Amino acid sequence: LNSAMDCDINFLECWETNPKGRVQHFSWVTDFTLTCENVYQIMRGGRARWKIENETFNTLKNQGYHFEHNFGHGKKNLSTIMAFLMLLAFLIDQVQALACKVYQQAVVASKGKTRFFVRVRSSFTEMYVDSWEDMYMAFIYGRQTRLIPNTS
């Protein structure tokens, strides 16, 4: 089996000037066949994908997850496993943010996701947490009664 098989690729380049005159340059390499009929749609898809990726990584880096570029590097598999665990935690948080009313209220009561995550970390450091729901309810109602001090 030849691992260096021929692969046809196409290059798409886009220059965009906004109303204030600022020029942005975008480029993509793709295996899609580019035609006059599909080039605009492929460019829009590429721009949308970049926007989604940039917003996701911005969230992971700056809103309490502390995800850094170096999580993907390192010896053996530890860094990769840590990155996967971080992405799994992000997925769970996204599902809760969409589907769990108690989680949503706890984030609001904490005045944002960053402060929410600080509270979660400190709860596990300082207290025995019986359940996620009990911890979130304590955040919402400002009580610590459901959290038992961690004596270990």
N, C-alpha and C positions, 0 to 999 in steps of 0.2 A: 504494500500500500504506500503510495507516494504522499508524504505529508506536505509537500510543497506544490499542491495542485494549483493550476491556473485559476484565478478568480477575477472575473470582470468587475470593475468598480466604476462608479461615476462620481464626479465631483460637482457639488453645487455651491455657488457663491452668491451672496446677496449683500448689496450695499443699500442702507436705508438712511434717508435724511429726514429728521423730524422737522416740525414747523419752525423751530428756533435755529435750524441750520446745522444741528449736531449730526454727524455721520457715524453710523454704526456698521461694522462689517461682521458678517456671519458666514460660516462655511461648513459644509458637511461632506462626508464620504459615505456613499451608499451603494448597495447592490441593486437598488431599484433602477429600472430603465427610465431615464429622464426624457420627457417629451414636452412639447409646447403645451399640451393639454394637461399634464399632471405636475409640472414643475412648481407652480404656485401652491398647490395643495401640499406637496411634499415639503416645501419651504415652511409653510404654516405649521405643519405637523412637527417639524424639527424645532421651530421656535417654541411651540407649546411644550414640547418635551424638555427643552432647556429650562423653561420657566418653572415647570413642576420640579425638576431635579434641583434647581437653585433654591427654590423655596423650601424644599424638604431638607436639604443640607444646611440651610440657614437656621431652620428650626432645630435640627439636631445639634448644631454647634452653639447656638446662642440662647436657647430657651429652656435650659435646665438639663439637657441630656449630656452635655460636655463631650460630644462626639468630635474627634479630631482626625485630621488626614492620616496621622501616623497609626491609627487603629488598624489599618490594612497592611502594615508592614511588620517585620520582625521575624525572629527565628521560630521554626516549627510552626505550630498552628494557633498559639495562644492569642495573638493579636487578631487573627481572623475570627476566632471563636468569640472574643470580646466584642468585635464589631457586629457579628451576627446576633449576639444577645442584646446589644443596644438597639439594633433594628427591630428585633422581636418586641422589646419593651415599647418602642415607638409605635409599632403596629397595635399592640394592646391598648396603649393610651389613645390612639386614633379611634379604635372601635368604641372605647368607653366614652370618648368625647362625643361621638355620634349617637350612642345608644343608651348610656347610663345617666339618668337624671341626677342621681346622688353625686356621681363624679362631677358632672357639669356644675352643680350647685357648690361643691367643695372648691372647684377652681375659681368660681366667682367670689365666694367667701374669702378666698386667699388673695384676692385682688390680682389675679393673673397666674399663668402657668409657671413662671420662674419662681415666684414666691410659694406656689403650691408645692413644687418639687422640693424646695428647701424645707417646708413643713413636713413632707413625707419622710425625707432623710432624717430630720431631727426626731421625728416620732419613733422611727426604728432604732435610733441611737439611744434615746432617753426613756422609751416606754416599751412595755410589752403590748403588742397590738394583737387583739383577739381576732379581728377581721378587718378587711378593707372597708366594708360598709361602716363599721363602728368608728374607724379613723376618719372617714369622710364626714360622718355625722358630727363628730367632735369639731372638725374644721367649720362646718356650716353653722353650728349652734354655739361655738365658742366654749365648748365644755371640754374638760379633760377627764370627766368622770368615767368614761368608758375605757380610758387608757390606764392601765395598771403600771406603776413604775417598774422599770426593768432592774432587777436586783442581781442579775448575773454578771 
